[in-house]
Amino acid sequence: MDTPPKARDIIRSIVGCDLAAALKSAGFRKSGLTFTRRTGSTGQLIQIQLSSWNYGSSGMFFVNVGVMFDDMCAKDIAPPSQPKYDDCQFMARLERIVPEAPAHWGVGAQTSSDEVSKLLTNHLVNWVIEPLDKVASLADFERTGWVKAMPWGFPALYAYSLHRDNEAELLVQEQAEFFKDRGVTRDSLIKSYGFSRLQC
């Protein structure tokens, strides 16, 4: 009797069908299940994240989309040539920016790697890579419509980095009001984010 494939091998097969070739064609480099590229002053990342609950043939994976902006990196450190997960100031699950995408991608012994790869590739090429092709700088990112896909933190950091201080102030106040039961205040957020221009 043949041994059923493990979930991680099924997921690697999905990546190895249409997806890897499509991302390579778009200029991404592959390292394991992570794909990265540089475009202008940005680093762009697409990552297939295995679930820690995968067991045998049954499992799932998630898709993360990240962007690193050189203009938001520490001024005294050169940005990496290719971003890692933790380098990205913007990071969102695929379903946050592609409403048609599932929250997770399930796999099992009967999964058709080819069919899943085609669907995932379609989502990424049409709804992620196409918008990212137009992003070569911090200011360009707004065209994607994804700034508020990360509801707290990033929108304010993005506005502040573009010197839109009034917008950043309003976003900080909204966040402080939402999390006030946790002791969050405007001043604590401004200190945490390093918004020196907003300090009273």
Secondary structure, DSSP 8 states (H G I E B T S, - for coil): ------HHHHHHHHIIIIIHHHHHHTT-EEETTEEEEEETTEEEEEEEEE-TT-BTTBEEEEEEEEEEEGGGS-TTS---SS--GGG-SEEEEHHHH-TTS-SSEEE-TT--HHHHHHHHHHHHIIIIIHHHTT--STGGGGGGT-GGGS-SSHHHHHHHHTT-HHHHHHHHHHHHHHTGGGT--HHHHHHHHT-GGG--
